[in-house]
């Protein structure tokens, strides 16, 4: 193996580890968050971290389907965060 390949593999392992740690920390905030706002933000952060993990997996495997999946998850994550926040603030989602 060449130096560039080893460097790329190490960078991918490091990126996976960092995003996985961020996901675990978001789960901790979800569980111990003192307010409902903290829990909503933790859920949104978990969606972003999941998107990051899927993108990294797509880069490692060299498949484009993962990038399309992340677009769908990003749209669903945004809509669900807005809907949940509106429900918490107003008590209903649709006016």
C-alpha positions in Angstrom: 0.0 0.0 0.0 1.1 3.5 -0.6 1.4 6.3 1.8 -1.7 8.1 0.3 -3.9 5.0 0.7 -2.8 4.5 4.4 -3.5 8.2 5.1 -6.9 8.0 3.5 -7.8 4.9 5.5 -6.7 6.5 8.7 -8.6 9.7 7.9 -11.8 7.7 7.3 -11.4 5.7 10.6 -10.8 9.0 12.4 -13.9 10.5 10.8 -16.1 7.5 11.7 -14.8 7.6 15.3 -15.4 11.4 15.7 -19.0 11.3 14.2 -19.8 8.2 16.3 -18.6 9.9 19.5 -20.8 12.9 18.5 -23.7 10.6 18.1 -23.2 9.1 21.5 -22.9 12.5 23.1 -26.2 13.6 21.4 -27.9 10.5 22.8 -26.6 11.5 26.3 -28.1 15.0 25.8 -31.3 13.4 24.7 -31.6 11.3 27.9 -30.4 13.9 30.4 -31.5 17.1 28.7 -33.1 19.2 31.4 -35.6 20.9 29.0 -37.7 19.7 26.1 -35.8 22.2 23.9 -32.5 20.4 24.7 -34.1 17.1 23.7 -35.4 18.5 20.4 -32.0 19.9 19.5 -30.4 16.6 20.5 -32.7 14.7 18.1 -31.9 17.2 15.3 -28.2 16.8 16.0 -28.6 13.0 15.9 -30.2 13.3 12.5 -27.2 15.4 11.3 -24.8 12.9 12.8 -26.6 10.0 11.1 -26.3 11.8 7.8 -22.6 12.2 8.4 -22.2 8.5 9.1 -24.1 7.5 6.0 -22.1 9.9 3.8 -18.8 8.5 5.2 -20.1 5.0 4.5 -20.9 6.0 0.9 -17.4 7.5 0.5 -15.8 4.3 1.8 -17.9 2.0 -0.3 -17.8 4.2 -3.4 -21.6 4.0 -3.9 -23.8 6.9 -4.9 -27.0 5.5 -3.5 -26.0 6.6 0.0 -25.9 10.2 -1.0 -29.5 10.0 -2.3 -30.5 8.3 1.0 -29.0 11.2 3.0 -31.0 13.7 1.0 -34.2 12.0 2.0 -33.2 11.6 5.6 -32.2 15.3 5.7 -35.6 16.4 4.4 -37.5 14.1 6.8 -35.3 15.2 9.7 -35.9 18.9 9.1 -39.7 18.4 8.7 -39.9 16.3 11.8 -37.9 18.7 13.9 -40.1 21.7 12.8 -43.3 19.6 13.5 -42.1 18.5 16.9 -41.0 22.0 17.9 -44.4 23.4 16.8 -46.2 20.7 18.7 -44.3 21.5 21.9 -44.8 25.3 21.5 -48.4 25.4 20.4 -49.9 22.0 21.3 -50.9 21.3 17.7 -49.0 20.9 14.4 -51.7 22.0 11.9 -53.5 25.2 12.5 
